[in-house]
Amino acid sequence: MANPVVRVGVLLAVLCTAAAAFGQAASLDDTLRPYLERYRLPALAAAVVRDGKVVAAGSVGTRRAGTARPVTLDDRFHIGSDTKAMTALLAAMLVEEGLLRWNSTVAEIFPELAAGMDARRRTVTLEQLLSHTSGEAADGPALVAVLDQSLAQPGNLDEMRRWLIREWGRQPLANPPGQGFTYANMNYVFAGAMIERVTGRTWDELISERVFAPLALSSAGLGNQATLGRVDAPLGHAIVDGKVKAFLAGPNGDNPPIIGPAGIAHMSVLDFARWAAWNAGEGKRGPALVRPETLQKLHTPVVAIPPKPDSPPGTPRGGKYGLGWGQVEVAWAAQPLLTHNGSNGANLAAIWVEPSRDAALVLMTNIASPQADAALLALAEQLYRGYVAVAAAELPTAPPTATRTRRPTAPPPTYTPRGPGGVGGFSGDLRRGKGL
């Protein structure tokens, strides 16, 4: 058993290293503030990382629309389906440990349920689940109905997810496994259940202990980002009858925990940046959660995403998909970027990663609307041009002002997407089949 004093010392060393890496950053507050009014955002946070360090970060606006509750860099925002890359990483750890294989099938992991499964579903592999090539149908009314039933099931979340595998496993696949991309949150619920079966632990415990903790994501958690009965984090918002409505922590504040592996994480913008920086390094920096070649496998596209320019905020528009990560081409970057969006219908987050430059952007807002989607896309372009597509010597070393650096402080453009945008997450509250 490891010496507890040594373990504490190692943890302190990791935290001190993280603090040093993220302590000196230019403020983005002046850059972000114009976006609030133009795009009707209650709050907005963003950060830019290069070579493992945050070079710029900011957080502006209010936790609850109509109130003076300013957000901070430490405030927790919901990241929705950006959790999927973390679930894929957790699966990759277990593949390296020999508990799973990329070609492990659902029937192999749940042999007692195989007889009742749709025949084609039995053959679906872990890699097909993580790449959305399982043949699963897109989210729809049938999923809403089974999620409603799941809320009445007894036991811990791993037992509830096994029940969901049994019930949903009877559903026929929409397409043959391995023959195309269909974004479906149930893919990641199945993958999460497979992780739980081979470890004997809940996905929720494992993601906290094996991803959040070693990466020093100290603000990270699962479910509602605010505490029940408090406004201690940015509340999610939606446009209801033409007005912005805030959603307090509670049953309607997030999607049900049973679909956690598909996307219920939350964290601060600085912790989201730590996650982005670790991925941008592709093994250059610790902790060594998986081998560099395994991380690169997660980042490598395996399937094309059919173009869908009118997709809801947080859902795929096009590009390619790997294992928990999308890859898209945008007019403002010379090469394809890794990306993913996440939304639970009341929040929206986006991550953009360019491993060849060891750089990344993270963007978060506490509303999920077409305007919010456009805002994050416009801001991604502005920050990329101002902080990523420039030489290191040109980076701002102080809070940007109109006289110090023109690009990052220019008024935000009205953004019309050109080609595929980010790759997405939830398109609303799955229990009710509509946005929050």
C-alpha positions as CSV (number, residue, x, y, z in Angstrom):
1,M,0.0,0.0,0.0
2,A,1.3,3.4,-0.9
3,N,2.6,5.6,1.9
4,P,-0.1,8.2,2.5
5,V,2.5,11.0,3.1
6,V,4.0,10.2,-0.3
7,R,0.6,10.3,-1.9
8,V,-0.2,13.7,-0.4
9,G,3.1,15.0,-1.5
10,V,2.6,13.8,-5.1
11,L,-0.9,15.4,-5.1
12,L,0.5,18.7,-3.8
13,A,3.2,18.6,-6.5
14,V,0.6,18.1,-9.2
15,L,-1.6,21.0,-7.8
16,C,1.4,23.3,-7.5
17,T,2.5,22.5,-11.1
18,A,-1.0,23.2,-12.3
19,A,-1.2,26.5,-10.4
20,A,2.1,27.6,-11.9
21,A,0.9,26.7,-15.4
22,F,-2.4,28.5,-15.1
23,G,-1.5,31.4,-12.8
24,Q,-0.2,33.9,-15.5
25,A,-2.8,34.7,-18.1
26,A,-4.1,37.8,-19.9
27,S,-7.6,38.7,-19.1
28,L,-10.3,38.1,-21.8
29,D,-13.0,40.0,-19.9
30,D,-13.0,43.0,-22.2
31,T,-13.0,40.7,-25.2
32,L,-16.0,38.6,-23.9
33,R,-18.2,41.4,-22.6
34,P,-19.6,42.6,-25.9
35,Y,-20.9,39.1,-26.6
36,L,-23.3,39.2,-23.7
37,E,-25.6,41.8,-25.2
38,R,-25.2,41.0,-28.8
39,Y,-26.0,37.3,-28.4
40,R,-28.3,37.5,-25.3
41,L,-26.0,35.5,-23.0
42,P,-26.4,35.6,-19.2
43,A,-22.7,34.6,-18.8
44,L,-19.7,33.7,-20.9
45,A,-16.3,32.2,-20.0
46,A,-13.4,31.2,-22.2
47,A,-9.7,30.3,-22.1
48,V,-6.8,29.8,-24.5
49,V,-4.0,27.3,-23.8
50,R,-0.6,27.0,-25.5
51,D,2.2,24.6,-24.6
52,G,0.3,23.5,-21.5
53,K,-0.3,27.0,-20.2
54,V,-3.3,29.2,-20.1
55,V,-2.3,32.4,-22.0
56,A,-5.7,34.1,-21.7
57,A,-8.8,33.6,-19.8
58,G,-12.0,35.4,-18.8
59,S,-15.4,35.1,-17.3
60,V,-18.1,37.7,-17.5
61,G,-21.9,38.1,-16.9
62,T,-24.2,36.8,-14.3
63,R,-25.0,33.5,-12.7
64,R,-28.7,34.2,-13.0
65,A,-30.3,36.4,-15.7
66,G,-31.8,39.6,-14.3
67,T,-29.6,39.6,-11.1
68,A,-26.3,41.0,-10.2
69,R,-24.5,37.7,-9.4
70,P,-21.2,38.0,-11.3
71,V,-19.5,34.9,-12.5
72,T,-15.8,34.2,-11.8
73,L,-13.1,32.1,-13.3
74,D,-13.7,29.5,-10.6
75,D,-17.5,29.1,-11.4
76,R,-18.7,25.7,-12.6
77,F,-20.3,25.6,-16.0
78,H,-22.0,22.5,-17.5
79,I,-20.1,20.8,-20.3
80,G,-22.7,18.3,-21.5
81,S,-21.4,16.0,-24.2
82,D,-17.9,17.2,-23.9
83,T,-18.0,14.5,-21.2
84,K,-18.0,11.9,-23.9
85,A,-14.2,12.3,-24.5
86,M,-13.7,11.6,-20.9
87,T,-15.8,8.4,-21.0
88,A,-13.8,7.3,-24.1
89,L,-10.5,8.0,-22.2
90,L,-11.8,5.9,-19.3
91,A,-12.6,3.1,-21.7
92,A,-9.1,3.4,-23.2
93,M,-7.5,3.0,-19.8
94,L,-9.4,-0.3,-19.3
95,V,-8.3,-1.5,-22.8
96,E,-4.7,-0.9,-21.8
97,E,-5.3,-2.8,-18.6
98,G,-6.8,-5.7,-20.4
99,L,-10.2,-5.5,-18.9
100,L,-11.8,-4.5,-22.2
101,R,-10.8,-4.7,-25.9
102,W,-11.8,-2.2,-28.6
103,N,-13.7,-5.1,-30.2
104,S,-15.4,-6.3,-27.0
105,T,-19.1,-6.8,-27.8
106,V,-22.1,-5.9,-25.8
107,A,-23.2,-9.6,-25.7
108,E,-19.7,-10.6,-24.5
109,I,-19.8,-8.2,-21.6
110,F,-23.5,-8.9,-20.7
111,P,-23.9,-12.6,-21.6
112,E,-26.9,-13.0,-19.4
113,L,-28.7,-10.4,-21.4
114,A,-27.6,-11.5,-24.9
115,A,-30.6,-13.8,-25.5
116,G,-33.1,-11.0,-25.2
117,M,-31.1,-8.6,-27.3
118,D,-31.7,-7.6,-30.9
119,A,-29.4,-10.0,-32.9
120,R,-27.4,-7.3,-34.6
121,R,-27.0,-5.4,-31.3
122,R,-25.2,-8.3,-29.7
123,T,-22.3,-7.8,-32.1
124,V,-21.8,-4.1,-31.5
125,T,-18.3,-3.3,-30.2
126,L,-16.9,-0.8,-27.8
127,E,-15.2,1.1,-30.5
128,Q,-18.4,1.3,-32.5
129,L,-20.3,2.7,-29.5
130,L,-17.6,5.3,-28.9
131,S,-17.5,6.4,-32.5
132,H,-21.4,6.4,-33.0
133,T,-21.1,3.7,-35.7
134,S,-23.1,1.1,-33.7
135,G,-26.2,1.4,-35.9
136,E,-28.1,2.9,-33.0
137,A,-31.0,5.2,-33.9
138,A,-30.8,8.9,-33.1
139,D,-32.4,10.1,-29.8
140,G,-36.2,10.1,-30.1
141,P,-39.5,9.4,-28.3
142,A,-38.7,5.8,-27.5
143,L,-35.6,6.9,-25.6
144,V,-37.6,9.5,-23.7
145,A,-40.1,6.8,-22.7
146,V,-37.5,4.4,-21.4
147,L,-35.7,7.1,-19.5
148,D,-39.0,8.0,-17.8
149,Q,-39.3,4.4,-16.7
150,S,-35.7,4.3,-15.5
151,L,-36.4,6.9,-12.8
152,A,-38.6,4.4,-10.9
153,Q,-35.9,1.6,-10.9
154,P,-34.2,0.7,-7.6
155,G,-30.5,0.4,-6.9
156,N,-27.4,2.3,-7.6
157,L,-26.6,3.9,-11.0
158,D,-24.7,0.8,-12.3
159,E,-27.8,-1.3,-11.5
160,M,-30.1,1.2,-13.2
161,R,-27.8,1.3,-16.3
162,R,-27.8,-2.5,-16.5
163,W,-31.6,-2.4,-16.4
164,L,-31.5,0.2,-19.2
165,I,-29.2,-2.1,-21.3
166,R,-31.7,-5.0,-20.8
167,E,-34.7,-2.9,-21.8
168,W,-33.2,-0.9,-24.6
169,G,-31.3,-4.0,-25.9
170,R,-34.5,-5.3,-27.3
171,Q,-34.8,-2.4,-29.6
172,P,-33.7,-3.2,-33.2
173,L,-30.8,-1.2,-34.5
174,A,-31.6,1.4,-37.2
175,N,-28.6,0.4,-39.3
176,P,-26.1,-2.4,-39.5
177,P,-23.2,-1.9,-37.1
178,G,-20.1,-0.2,-38.5
179,Q,-21.8,1.2,-41.7
180,G,-22.2,4.9,-40.9
181,F,-22.5,7.6,-38.3
182,T,-25.6,8.4,-36.3
183,Y,-25.1,10.5,-33.1
184,A,-27.0,8.8,-30.3
185,N,-26.4,9.3,-26.6
186,M,-27.4,5.7,-25.9
187,N,-24.1,4.7,-27.4
188,Y,-22.2,6.2,-24.5
189,V,-24.7,4.8,-21.9
190,F,-23.9,1.3,-23.3
191,A,-20.2,2.0,-23.2
192,G,-20.5,3.3,-19.6
193,A,-22.3,0.2,-18.6
194,M,-19.6,-2.0,-20.1
195,I,-17.0,-0.1,-18.1
196,E,-19.1,-0.6,-15.0
197,R,-19.5,-4.4,-15.6
198,V,-15.8,-5.1,-16.0
199,T,-14.7,-2.9,-13.0
200,G,-17.5,-3.5,-10.6
201,R,-17.6,0.2,-10.0
202,T,-20.0,2.9,-11.1
203,W,-19.0,5.1,-14.0
204,D,-19.6,8.1,-11.8
205,E,-17.0,6.9,-9.2
206,L,-14.5,6.0,-11.9
207,I,-14.7,9.3,-13.9
208,S,-14.2,11.2,-10.7
209,E,-11.3,9.1,-9.4
210,R,-9.5,8.2,-12.6
211,V,-10.0,11.4,-14.8
212,F,-11.0,14.4,-12.6
213,A,-8.6,13.7,-9.7
214,P,-5.3,12.9,-11.6
215,L,-5.8,15.8,-13.9
216,A,-6.4,18.1,-10.9
217,L,-9.8,19.1,-12.1
218,S,-10.7,20.2,-8.6
219,S,-14.0,21.9,-9.6
220,A,-15.3,19.0,-11.7
221,G,-18.5,17.2,-10.7
222,L,-21.5,15.5,-12.2
223,G,-25.1,16.8,-12.7
224,N,-26.4,20.2,-11.8
225,Q,-23.6,22.7,-11.6
226,A,-25.3,24.6,-8.8
227,T,-26.2,23.3,-5.4
228,L,-29.8,22.5,-4.7
229,G,-31.4,25.6,-3.2
230,R,-28.4,27.9,-4.0
231,V,-27.2,30.0,-6.9
232,D,-23.5,29.1,-6.3
233,A,-22.8,28.5,-10.0
234,P,-24.1,29.8,-13.3
235,L,-27.6,28.5,-13.7
236,G,-28.7,27.1,-17.0
237,H,-31.1,29.2,-19.1
238,A,-33.5,28.8,-22.0
239,I,-35.7,31.1,-24.1
240,V,-39.3,30.5,-22.9
241,D,-42.1,32.6,-24.5
242,G,-39.5,35.0,-25.8
243,K,-37.9,35.6,-22.4
244,V,-34.8,34.2,-20.8
245,K,-35.7,31.8,-18.0
246,A,-33.2,30.4,-15.4
247,F,-33.4,26.8,-14.2
248,L,-32.4,26.2,-10.6
249,A,-30.7,22.9,-9.5
250,G,-33.3,20.2,-9.4
251,P,-34.8,17.4,-11.5
252,N,-35.3,19.7,-14.5
253,G,-31.9,21.4,-14.1
254,D,-30.0,18.6,-16.0
255,N,-30.6,15.3,-17.8
256,P,-31.1,12.2,-15.7
257,P,-27.9,10.8,-14.0
258,I,-28.5,7.4,-15.7
259,I,-27.2,8.8,-19.0
260,G,-24.1,10.3,-17.2
261,P,-21.5,8.7,-19.5
262,A,-23.1,10.6,-22.4
263,G,-22.6,13.9,-20.7
264,I,-23.4,15.4,-17.3
265,A,-20.1,16.8,-16.2
266,H,-19.5,20.3,-15.1
267,M,-16.3,22.3,-14.2
268,S,-14.7,25.7,-14.2
269,V,-13.3,27.3,-17.4
270,L,-9.8,26.9,-16.0
271,D,-10.3,23.2,-15.3
272,F,-11.8,22.8,-18.8
273,A,-8.7,24.4,-20.1
274,R,-6.5,21.9,-18.1
275,W,-8.4,19.1,-19.8
276,A,-7.9,20.7,-23.2
277,A,-4.2,21.3,-22.6
278,W,-3.7,17.7,-21.6
279,N,-5.3,16.6,-24.9
280,A,-3.4,19.1,-27.0
281,G,-0.1,17.7,-25.7
282,E,-1.0,14.2,-26.8
283,G,1.3,12.6,-24.2
284,K,3.9,15.4,-23.9
285,R,2.9,16.1,-20.3
286,G,1.7,14.1,-17.4
287,P,-0.2,12.5,-15.9
288,A,0.3,9.5,-18.2
289,L,-3.3,8.2,-18.0
290,V,-2.8,6.3,-21.3
291,R,0.1,5.8,-23.7
292,P,0.5,8.6,-26.3
293,E,-0.5,6.3,-29.1
294,T,-3.7,5.4,-27.3
295,L,-4.6,9.1,-26.8
296,Q,-3.9,9.7,-30.5
297,K,-6.2,6.8,-31.4
298,L,-9.0,8.6,-29.5
299,H,-8.3,11.7,-31.5
300,T,-8.1,10.0,-34.9
301,P,-11.3,10.1,-37.0
302,V,-12.9,6.8,-38.0
303,V,-16.1,8.0,-39.8
304,A,-17.5,10.9,-41.7
305,I,-20.4,12.8,-40.3
306,P,-23.2,13.4,-42.8
307,P,-23.7,17.2,-43.2
308,K,-26.5,18.7,-41.1
309,P,-26.2,22.5,-41.1
310,D,-29.5,23.0,-39.4
311,S,-28.7,20.8,-36.4
312,P,-29.7,22.2,-32.9
313,P,-27.1,23.8,-30.7
314,G,-24.6,21.3,-29.4
315,T,-25.3,18.6,-32.0
316,P,-23.1,17.6,-35.0
317,R,-23.2,19.6,-38.2
318,G,-20.6,17.6,-40.1
319,G,-16.9,16.7,-40.3
320,K,-15.5,13.5,-39.0
321,Y,-15.7,11.6,-35.7
322,G,-13.2,9.6,-33.7
323,L,-13.7,8.2,-30.2
324,G,-15.4,11.0,-28.2
325,W,-13.9,13.7,-30.5
326,G,-14.9,15.3,-33.7
327,Q,-12.7,16.8,-36.4
328,V,-13.7,19.6,-38.6
329,E,-12.3,22.0,-41.1
330,V,-13.0,25.7,-40.6
331,A,-12.1,28.7,-42.8
332,W,-10.1,30.3,-40.1
333,A,-7.6,27.4,-39.4
334,A,-5.1,26.0,-41.9
335,Q,-5.7,22.4,-40.8
336,P,-8.6,20.4,-39.3
337,L,-9.2,20.9,-35.6
338,L,-10.4,18.5,-32.9
339,T,-13.6,19.7,-31.4
340,H,-16.7,18.8,-29.5
341,N,-19.8,20.7,-28.2
342,G,-21.9,19.9,-25.3
343,S,-25.4,21.0,-24.2
344,N,-28.1,19.8,-21.9
345,G,-30.6,22.2,-23.4
346,A,-29.8,25.0,-20.9
347,N,-26.0,25.3,-21.2
348,L,-23.5,25.2,-24.0
349,A,-19.8,24.4,-24.0
350,A,-17.3,24.0,-26.8
351,I,-13.7,22.8,-27.0
352,W,-11.2,23.2,-29.9
353,V,-7.9,21.4,-29.9
354,E,-4.9,21.7,-32.3
355,P,-2.3,19.1,-31.2
356,S,0.2,20.2,-33.9
357,R,0.5,23.6,-32.2
358,D,-0.1,22.2,-28.7
359,A,-2.9,24.7,-28.4
360,A,-6.6,24.7,-27.5
361,L,-9.7,26.9,-26.8
362,V,-12.5,26.3,-24.4
363,L,-15.7,28.3,-24.4
364,M,-18.8,28.1,-22.0
365,T,-22.1,29.8,-21.6
366,N,-25.1,29.2,-19.4
367,I,-27.7,29.2,-22.1
368,A,-28.3,27.0,-25.1
369,S,-29.9,28.9,-28.0
370,P,-29.1,29.5,-31.6
371,Q,-27.6,32.8,-30.6
372,A,-25.4,31.1,-28.0
373,D,-24.2,28.6,-30.6
374,A,-23.3,31.5,-33.0
375,A,-21.6,33.3,-30.2
376,L,-19.3,30.4,-29.3
377,L,-18.4,29.9,-33.0
378,A,-17.6,33.6,-33.5
379,L,-15.6,33.7,-30.3
380,A,-13.7,30.6,-31.2
381,E,-12.6,32.3,-34.5
382,Q,-11.7,35.5,-32.8
383,L,-9.6,33.8,-30.1
384,Y,-7.9,31.4,-32.5
385,R,-6.8,34.3,-34.8
386,G,-5.7,36.4,-31.9
387,Y,-4.0,33.8,-29.7
388,V,-3.3,30.6,-31.6
389,A,-2.5,31.6,-35.1
390,V,0.2,34.0,-34.0
391,A,3.8,33.5,-33.0
392,A,4.5,33.1,-29.3
393,A,6.4,36.4,-29.2
394,E,3.2,38.2,-30.4
395,L,1.0,36.9,-27.5
396,P,-0.4,39.6,-25.2
397,T,1.3,39.8,-21.9
398,A,-1.2,42.0,-20.2
399,P,-5.0,42.3,-20.2
400,P,-5.8,43.1,-23.8
401,T,-7.0,46.6,-24.7
402,A,-7.8,48.3,-28.0
403,T,-4.4,49.8,-28.1
404,R,-2.4,46.8,-27.1
405,T,-3.8,44.1,-29.4
406,R,-6.4,44.7,-32.0
407,R,-7.7,41.2,-32.9
408,P,-8.8,39.9,-29.5
409,T,-10.6,43.1,-28.6
410,A,-12.4,43.8,-31.9
411,P,-16.2,43.8,-31.6
412,P,-17.6,40.3,-32.1
413,P,-18.8,39.6,-35.6
414,T,-22.3,38.5,-36.4
415,Y,-21.4,34.9,-37.2
416,T,-22.8,32.8,-40.1
417,P,-21.3,29.3,-39.9
418,R,-19.3,28.3,-43.0
419,G,-19.2,24.5,-43.3
420,P,-19.3,22.2,-40.3
421,G,-19.3,23.6,-36.8
422,G,-18.5,21.8,-33.6
423,V,-19.5,18.3,-32.9
424,G,-22.3,18.1,-30.4
425,G,-24.2,16.9,-27.4
426,F,-27.7,16.9,-26.0
427,S,-30.4,18.7,-27.9
428,G,-32.6,19.1,-24.9
429,D,-34.1,17.4,-21.9
430,L,-34.4,13.8,-23.1
431,R,-37.1,13.0,-20.5
432,R,-39.5,15.4,-22.0
433,G,-38.2,15.3,-25.6
434,K,-37.7,19.1,-25.7
435,G,-35.3,21.8,-24.6
436,L,-35.4,22.9,-21.0
